[in-house]
């Protein structure tokens, strides 16, 4: 009964902090994911993201990330915007319209852990949002928050997939939610059919080296491979195509998080405005934006690539 009470309180505190969904699962080895990840890496689907090969034992067993870890609190934070970009120029993924979510959610995870420690007792834990070798989608699914769609993203039946995922691993035993939600994708293949680079090679399997998000953010080469010319569809940071076409995202609701309000320049800038920027202005205006990850050199490369693409049309 005490564990159930603690779980209830944690979910209430998560809601107060702005998280839209909270599920709790047991920290244990992920045997199925271990087999999947091994095959995935062996096929080279991770491209040049060599960091995915590191800390294999931690990725497949979250107990190893926090000594004595017993429970994983999985959280979803809605980022679906009230409006989309107004420009017909370079396209930015919706999650990057505003401030860097890492900074926002990291602070909220610290607050949640502090609440747990103040109200429950001596609990050790660590919060993560894209900052540790954790299989976040798998953990969220195991906590009953949704299912993994054919585009490999976590889907919720009531709100779609436009969520940031975060986890808090603690050394306290809790009452756990029923794992695994039914897969409601059925025979739908809209995400597979819509992907312009054929990155979805199999049900739930993404060849990241072909994904537009990878090409515009993670790939640090000076030149994007020419085979993707005429396939980028104006994306210069990330890509939302497989989410935009997903029928479950018709239920997506606009977030009400002031800290995620979009930067006007991202919403309005056309190709010429982006080209007129320099490194110093980029760092000044977008210091707290996810766009800082590929740096100005990466954004310039991407803009140049789609400009050539559009010139040839």
C-alpha positions in Angstrom: 0.0 0.0 0.0 2.9 2.4 0.8 4.4 1.8 -2.6 1.0 2.6 -4.3 0.8 5.8 -2.3 4.3 6.9 -3.3 3.5 6.2 -6.9 0.3 8.2 -6.7 2.1 11.1 -5.1 4.9 11.1 -7.7 2.4 11.2 -10.5 0.6 14.1 -8.9 3.9 16.0 -8.5 4.8 15.3 -12.1 1.5 16.8 -13.2 2.1 19.9 -11.1 5.5 20.3 -12.8 3.8 20.3 -16.3 4.4 16.7 -17.4 1.5 15.4 -19.4 2.0 11.7 -18.7 3.8 9.7 -16.1 4.3 6.0 -15.9 6.4 3.8 -13.6 8.3 0.6 -14.4 10.7 -1.7 -12.7 14.4 -1.1 -13.3 15.5 -4.4 -14.9 17.5 -5.8 -17.8 15.9 -5.3 -21.2 16.6 -8.6 -22.8 14.5 -8.1 -26.0 16.0 -4.7 -26.5 19.5 -6.1 -26.1 19.0 -8.4 -29.0 17.4 -5.7 -31.1 20.1 -3.1 -30.4 22.9 -5.6 -31.2 21.3 -6.3 -34.6 20.7 -2.6 -35.2 24.3 -1.7 -34.6 25.7 -4.6 -36.6 23.7 -3.4 -39.6 25.2 0.1 -39.3 21.8 1.7 -39.1 23.1 4.2 -36.6 25.3 5.8 -39.2 28.2 7.9 -37.8 26.6 8.1 -34.3 29.3 6.0 -32.8 28.2 7.0 -29.3 25.4 4.5 -29.7 27.9 1.7 -29.5 29.1 2.9 -26.1 27.8 1.8 -22.7 25.9 -1.2 -24.2 25.4 -2.7 -20.7 23.8 0.5 -19.4 21.6 0.9 -22.4 20.2 -2.6 -22.0 20.0 -2.5 -18.2 19.0 0.8 -16.6 19.8 -0.7 -13.2 23.5 0.0 -14.1 23.0 3.8 -14.4 22.0 4.4 -10.7 23.5 2.2 -8.0 20.7 0.2 -6.4 18.2 1.5 -9.0 14.8 0.0 -8.5 12.3 2.1 -10.3 12.1 4.2 -13.5 9.7 7.1 -13.7 9.0 7.8 -17.4 7.6 11.2 -18.3 6.1 12.8 -21.4 6.2 16.6 -22.0 4.0 17.9 -24.8 5.6 20.2 -27.4 3.0 20.4 -30.1 2.8 24.1 -31.1 -0.3 26.3 -31.4 0.9 27.3 -34.9 3.5 26.1 -37.4 6.1 28.1 -39.3 4.7 30.8 -41.5 7.7 30.9 -43.9 8.0 28.8 -47.0 11.7 28.8 -46.5 13.9 26.5 -44.4 11.9 24.2 -42.2 12.6 23.5 -38.6 11.2 20.6 -36.6 8.4 21.6 -34.3 10.3 20.6 -31.2 13.0 23.2 -31.9 10.7 26.2 -32.4 11.6 27.6 -28.9 14.1 27.1 -26.1 16.2 24.0 -25.7 14.0 21.4 -24.0 17.0 19.8 -22.4 17.5 22.8 -20.1 13.8 23.1 -19.4 13.1 19.4 -18.6 16.4 18.9 -16.7 15.3 21.5 -14.2 11.9 19.9 -13.8 13.5 16.5 -13.2 15.6 18.0 -10.4 12.4 19.5 -8.9 10.7 16.2 -9.0 13.5 14.4 -7.3 13.7 17.1 -4.6 10.0 16.7 -4.0 10.5 12.9 -3.6 13.3 13.4 -1.2 11.5 16.0 0.9 8.3 14.1 1.2 9.3 10.5 1.1 12.8 10.3 2.5 16.4 9.5 1.7 15.9 8.5 -2.0 18.8 8.6 -4.5 18.2 9.1 -8.2 19.2 10.8 -11.4 17.1 12.4 -14.1 17.8 12.1 -17.8 16.5 13.7 -21.0 18.6 12.7 -24.0 21.6 12.8 -21.8 22.3 9.2 -20.9 22.5 5.8 -22.7 18.9 4.9 -21.9 16.4 3.4 -24.3 13.8 6.0 -23.5 11.0 4.9 -25.9 11.2 1.3 -24.7 11.1 2.4 -21.0 8.1 4.6 -21.7 6.3 1.7 -23.4 7.2 -0.6 -20.5 5.6 1.9 -18.1 2.3 1.8 -20.1 2.5 5.3 -21.6 2.1 4.1 -25.2 3.3 1.8 -28.0 6.2 2.0 -30.5 4.8 3.0 -33.9 6.1 1.9 -37.3 8.1 5.2 -37.4 9.8 3.9 -34.2 8.4 6.8 -32.1 6.3 6.4 -29.0 2.6 6.9 -29.8 -0.2 7.6 -27.3 -3.8 6.8 -28.2 -5.1 10.1 -26.9 -2.5 12.6 -27.9 -0.2 11.2 -30.7 3.5 11.5 -30.5 4.6 15.1 -30.2 6.3 14.6 -26.8 9.7 14.9 -25.2 10.6 11.8 -23.3 12.4 11.9 -19.9 13.2 9.5 -17.2 14.0 9.6 -13.5 15.8 6.5 -12.1 15.5 6.1 -8.3 16.5 3.5 -5.7 13.0 3.3 -4.2 10.6 0.4 -5.0 7.3 1.6 -6.2 4.0 0.2 -7.5 4.5 -0.4 -11.3 2.1 0.3 -14.1 1.0 -2.4 -16.5 3.6 -2.7 -19.2 3.1 -2.5 -22.9 0.1 -0.9 -24.5 -1.6 -2.6 -27.4 -0.1 -1.6 -30.8 -2.8 0.4 -32.6 -1.0 1.1 -35.8 -2.7 -1.9 -37.5 -2.1 -2.1 -41.3 -1.5 1.7 -41.7 1.8 2.5 -43.5 1.4 6.2 -44.0 4.7 7.1 -42.2 6.6 4.5 -44.3 5.0 5.7 -47.5 5.6 9.4 -46.8 9.3 9.2 -45.8 11.2 10.8 -48.8 14.5 9.1 -48.0 13.1 5.6 -47.4 14.6 5.7 -43.8 11.9 3.4 -42.4 13.4 0.1 -43.6 11.1 -2.2 -41.6 8.3 -2.1 -39.1 9.6 0.1 -36.2 13.2 0.0 -37.7 14.8 3.2 -38.8 18.0 3.4 -40.9 19.1 6.6 -39.1 21.8 7.2 -41.7 19.0 7.9 -44.2 16.8 9.9 -41.8 16.5 13.7 -42.5 16.9 14.4 -38.8 20.2 12.6 -38.8 21.4 14.2 -42.0 20.6 17.7 -40.8 21.7 17.4 -37.1 23.9 14.4 -36.3 25.9 14.1 -39.6 28.9 16.3 -39.2 30.4 15.8 -42.7 31.0 18.9 -44.7 28.7 17.7 -47.5 25.4 15.9 -47.3 25.5 12.8 -49.7 24.3 13.7 -53.1 21.9 10.8 -53.2 19.6 12.8 -50.9 19.4 15.8 -53.3 15.7 16.5 -54.1 14.6 14.5 -51.1 15.1 16.9 -48.2 11.8 18.9 -48.7 13.3 22.1 -47.3 14.2 20.6 -43.9 17.3 22.2 -42.4 16.9 21.0 -38.8 15.1 17.8 -38.0 12.0 16.5 -39.8 8.3 16.0 -38.8 7.0 14.2 -41.9 6.4 10.8 -40.3 4.6 12.4 -37.4 2.6 14.9 -39.5 1.1 12.1 -41.6 0.4 9.8 -38.6 -3.4 9.5 -38.1 -3.0 9.4 -34.3 -1.5 12.9 -34.3 -4.9 14.3 -35.3 -5.5 14.1 -31.6 -2.4 16.2 -30.8 -3.2 19.2 -28.6 -1.3 22.4 -28.5 0.9 22.7 -25.4 0.5 25.3 -22.8 4.1 25.6 -21.7 5.2 29.3 -21.8 8.9 28.2 -21.7 8.4 26.5 -25.1 7.0 29.6 -26.9 8.5 29.8 -30.4 11.2 32.3 -31.4 9.7 34.7 -34.0 12.8 34.4 -36.2 12.4 30.7 -36.5 8.7 31.1 -37.4 9.2 33.9 -40.0 12.7 33.6 -41.4 13.0 32.9 -45.2 16.1 31.6 -46.9 17.6 35.1 -47.5 17.2 36.0 -43.8 19.0 32.9 -42.7 21.8 33.5 -45.2 22.3 37.0 -44.0 23.1 35.7 -40.5 26.6 35.1 -39.3 28.1 32.9 -36.6 28.1 35.6 -33.9 24.5 36.5 -34.5 23.5 32.9 -34.6 25.1 32.2 -31.2 23.6 35.4 -29.7 20.0 34.8 -30.9 19.9 31.0 -30.6 22.2 30.3 -27.6 19.3 28.6 -25.8 17.9 26.8 -28.9 18.3 23.2 -30.0 19.6 24.6 -33.2 23.0 25.1 -31.5 23.7 21.4 -31.7 24.9 21.3 -35.4 26.3 24.8 -34.9 26.1 27.6 -37.5 28.3 25.7 -39.9 25.9 22.8 -39.9 22.9 25.0 -40.5 24.6 26.8 -43.3 25.5 23.5 -44.9 21.9 22.4 -44.8 20.5 25.7 -46.2 23.0 25.5 -49.0 22.0 21.9 -49.8 18.2 22.7 -50.0 18.9 25.9 -52.0 20.7 23.8 -54.6 17.8 21.4 -54.4 15.2 24.1 -55.0 17.3 25.7 -57.8 17.3 22.4 -59.7 13.5 22.0 -59.5 
